[in-house]
């Protein structure tokens, strides 16, 4: 199940990236839609795995949105740095990130 879930969430994230910028919050939301009974600690782990994988494979980059969301600014962070940032913010919030929180992703040009 774990490998199947990883592949399905990875594909869902790539699909979202093909349409628009993706907020980190969209990944746990996609997991909840696909696997509504998955425990929160596994949702977190899967989110971080997908982020690290797609960034390491240079399929997405992390950054911020500016100009009312019209422009993406790459933060120049490594996959590991982004995973650490997301994990730290998840801990600080005490929950999964919500709309607009933490970090955004864009496809690699």
Order of alpha helices (4+ residues) and beta strands (2+ residues): alpha-beta-alpha-alpha-beta-beta-alpha-beta
